Amino acid sequence: MIRFAILTISDKAAAGLREDASGPALASFVQAYGTVCHMAVLPDEQARIEQALRTLCDQDRADVILTTGGTGFAPRDVTPEATAAVCTRMAPGLGEAMRAASLAITPHAVLSRAIAGIRQRSVIINLPGSPKAAIECIRVIAGTFTHMVETLRGQAYECGR
């Protein structure tokens, strides 16, 4: 069973000025792959995002941590920086695959700064803040979840077929 954590990164949602639609949309989507063990809404504050990611990873609370929001060009968009700060290894293929698929939908896909990386036995994956874009992106990589988690747990070693 894959344990997912979902962090919505949004100043407005954290302040109660906007409903979080992306977190629940992602939670509904990932139920086909495992269980959601944690959901939270955080403001666009790098130190708070880093602390939440460290806690989820270091206390072995989640296998896959999905962040939604904070990946654009806005001055307070710091999710990729927070993710990079806590990861010990990066997983660039995940972000590259999502951007490539998104480019077929919108030319604005090239503006995504979303990244992915590994800390301990958890993978952290940044997703866009809009529910539509978050689901479009997660569909691209969802087929890798089982192998990704089995490999991180030391249960799978061979990637070839």
HELIX and SHEET records of a PDB file:
HELIX    1   1 ASP A   11  ALA A   14  1                                   4    
HELIX    2   2 SER A   22  VAL A   30  1                                   9    
HELIX    3   3 GLN A   46  ASP A   58  1                                  13    
HELIX    4   4 THR A   79  VAL A   86  1                                   8    
HELIX    5   5 PRO A   92  LEU A  103  1                                  12    
HELIX    6   6 PRO A  107  LEU A  111  5                                   5    
HELIX    7   7 PRO A  131  ILE A  141  1                                  11    
HELIX    8   8 ALA A  142  THR A  144  5                                   3    
HELIX    9   9 PHE A  145  LEU A  152  1                                   8    
SHEET    1   A 6 GLY A  34  LEU A  42  0                                        
SHEET    2   A 6 ILE A   2  ILE A   9  1                                        
SHEET    3   A 6 VAL A  64  THR A  68  1                                        
SHEET    4   A 6 SER A 122  LEU A 127  1                                        
SHEET    5   A 6 ALA A 116  ARG A 119 -1                                        
SHEET    6   A 6 ARG A  89  MET A  90 -1                                        
END                                                                             
